[in-house]
Amino acid sequence: MKQTTIDIVKATTPVVKEYGTQITQRMYEIAFEERPDIRRFFENTWMKDIEAGRKQARKLAASVYAYAQHIDQLDELSKAVERIAHVHVNSKILPETYPVIGECLIAAMKDVLGEAATPEILEAWTEAYGALADIFIQREQEIYKQEDGQMFSPKEAATH
């Protein structure tokens, strides 16, 4: 990740803290409107009603804020990444979901922040999101492989 990206994301931390929940609520609205197929990832989660959806938006906003704060110290987020990666695996999130959600997040930033969401800020957040998505995709693939290996004996695994 470029240093300018890190600098811009860190500089937007106060904005993310103030508007994060609005941004993530709008992100889910956009995602579910434009890609109704994404709802399937939330069928067995706590997003079964509007209030539960708001709670999830607040949790995601807190995670985005923590990422902005620690973008230059990602080891500080390792426990959270591990926990979230396991939730994603349990929800059967696939790597191809990340770009879609990233586009929705950036669109939500534009909607909520208006002109304050400059092209430079949106570009930095796009790069930062992509870097974080890559971390999750890699870790989740490792978890999927571990789970597959645990589901079968070595002899059984060779036949699958």
C-alpha positions as CSV (number, residue, x, y, z in Angstrom):
1,M,0.0,0.0,0.0
2,K,1.3,3.4,-0.9
3,Q,2.3,5.8,2.0
4,T,0.0,8.4,0.6
5,T,-2.9,6.0,0.9
6,I,-2.0,5.3,4.6
7,D,-1.7,9.0,5.3
8,I,-5.1,9.8,3.7
9,V,-6.9,7.0,5.4
10,K,-5.4,7.9,8.8
11,A,-6.4,11.6,8.2
12,T,-10.0,10.5,7.6
13,T,-10.2,8.6,10.9
14,P,-12.3,11.4,12.6
15,V,-14.8,11.4,9.7
16,V,-15.0,7.6,9.8
17,K,-15.7,7.8,13.5
18,E,-18.4,10.4,13.1
19,Y,-20.1,9.0,9.9
20,G,-19.1,5.4,9.9
21,T,-22.4,3.9,10.9
22,Q,-24.2,6.0,8.3
23,I,-21.7,4.9,5.7
24,T,-22.0,1.2,6.6
25,Q,-25.8,1.3,6.8
26,R,-25.9,2.9,3.3
27,M,-23.4,0.3,2.1
28,Y,-25.7,-2.5,3.1
29,E,-28.6,-0.7,1.5
30,I,-26.7,-0.4,-1.8
31,A,-25.5,-4.0,-1.6
32,F,-28.9,-5.4,-1.0
33,E,-30.6,-3.2,-3.6
34,E,-28.0,-3.7,-6.4
35,R,-27.0,-7.3,-5.5
36,P,-29.9,-9.1,-3.8
37,D,-27.9,-12.3,-4.1
38,I,-25.6,-11.0,-1.3
39,R,-28.5,-11.3,1.2
40,R,-27.9,-15.0,1.3
41,F,-24.7,-14.4,3.2
42,F,-26.7,-12.9,6.0
43,E,-29.6,-15.4,6.2
44,N,-28.1,-17.2,9.2
45,T,-26.8,-14.2,10.9
46,W,-28.0,-11.5,13.3
47,M,-29.2,-9.4,10.3
48,K,-32.7,-10.8,10.3
49,D,-34.5,-7.5,11.0
50,I,-34.0,-3.8,10.7
51,E,-32.6,-3.3,14.2
52,A,-30.3,-6.3,13.8
53,G,-29.1,-4.7,10.6
54,R,-28.4,-1.5,12.3
55,K,-26.4,-3.4,15.0
56,Q,-24.3,-5.0,12.2
57,A,-23.7,-1.7,10.5
58,R,-22.4,-0.3,13.9
59,K,-20.1,-3.3,14.3
60,L,-18.8,-2.9,10.7
61,A,-18.3,0.9,11.3
62,A,-16.3,0.1,14.4
63,S,-14.1,-2.3,12.4
64,V,-13.6,0.2,9.6
65,Y,-12.7,2.8,12.2
66,A,-10.2,0.5,13.8
67,Y,-8.7,-0.3,10.4
68,A,-8.3,3.4,9.7
69,Q,-6.6,4.0,13.1
70,H,-4.2,1.1,12.7
71,I,-3.7,0.9,8.9
72,D,0.0,1.4,9.6
73,Q,0.1,-1.1,12.4
74,L,-2.0,-4.0,11.1
75,D,-0.6,-6.4,13.7
76,E,-2.8,-4.5,16.2
77,L,-5.8,-5.9,14.3
78,S,-4.8,-9.6,14.1
79,K,-7.2,-10.8,16.8
80,A,-10.1,-9.0,15.1
81,V,-9.1,-10.2,11.7
82,E,-9.0,-13.8,13.0
83,R,-12.4,-13.5,14.6
84,I,-14.0,-11.8,11.6
85,A,-12.4,-14.3,9.2
86,H,-14.0,-17.2,11.1
87,V,-17.4,-15.4,10.9
88,H,-17.0,-15.0,7.2
89,V,-16.1,-18.7,6.7
90,N,-19.1,-19.7,8.8
91,S,-21.3,-17.5,6.5
92,K,-19.6,-19.0,3.4
93,I,-18.3,-15.6,2.2
94,L,-16.4,-16.1,-1.1
95,P,-13.4,-14.1,-2.5
96,E,-15.6,-12.7,-5.3
97,T,-17.8,-11.1,-2.7
98,Y,-15.1,-8.6,-1.6
99,P,-14.9,-6.5,-4.8
100,V,-18.7,-6.1,-4.8
101,I,-18.8,-5.0,-1.2
102,G,-15.9,-2.7,-1.8
103,E,-17.7,-0.9,-4.6
104,C,-20.8,-0.6,-2.3
105,L,-18.6,0.8,0.5
106,I,-17.1,3.5,-1.8
107,A,-20.5,4.4,-3.2
108,A,-21.8,4.7,0.3
109,M,-18.9,7.0,1.2
110,K,-19.8,9.2,-1.8
111,D,-23.5,9.2,-0.8
112,V,-23.0,10.0,2.9
113,L,-20.0,12.4,2.7
114,G,-20.9,14.2,-0.5
115,E,-18.3,16.6,-1.8
116,A,-16.1,15.9,1.2
117,A,-15.4,12.5,-0.4
118,T,-12.8,13.8,-2.8
119,P,-11.4,11.6,-5.6
120,E,-8.2,11.3,-3.6
121,I,-10.0,10.1,-0.5
122,L,-12.1,7.6,-2.5
123,E,-9.0,6.4,-4.3
124,A,-7.1,5.9,-1.0
125,W,-10.0,4.0,0.6
126,T,-10.4,1.9,-2.5
127,E,-6.8,0.9,-2.2
128,A,-7.0,0.4,1.5
129,Y,-10.1,-1.7,1.2
130,G,-8.5,-3.9,-1.4
131,A,-5.5,-4.5,0.9
132,L,-7.7,-5.5,3.7
133,A,-9.9,-7.7,1.5
134,D,-6.7,-9.5,0.4
135,I,-5.8,-10.1,4.0
136,F,-9.3,-11.6,4.7
137,I,-9.3,-13.6,1.5
138,Q,-6.0,-15.2,2.3
139,R,-6.8,-16.0,5.9
140,E,-10.3,-17.3,5.0
141,Q,-8.8,-19.6,2.3
142,E,-6.4,-21.0,5.0
143,I,-9.4,-21.6,7.3
144,Y,-11.4,-23.3,4.5
145,K,-8.4,-25.6,3.8
146,Q,-8.0,-26.4,7.5
147,E,-11.7,-27.2,7.9
148,D,-11.6,-29.4,4.7
149,G,-8.6,-31.3,6.1
150,Q,-10.3,-31.8,9.4
151,M,-13.5,-33.0,7.8
152,F,-11.9,-36.0,6.2
153,S,-9.2,-38.5,7.0
154,P,-6.2,-38.2,4.7
155,K,-7.4,-41.2,2.8
156,E,-10.9,-39.7,2.4
157,A,-9.6,-36.3,1.5
158,A,-7.7,-37.8,-1.4
159,T,-11.0,-39.0,-2.9
160,H,-12.7,-35.6,-2.6
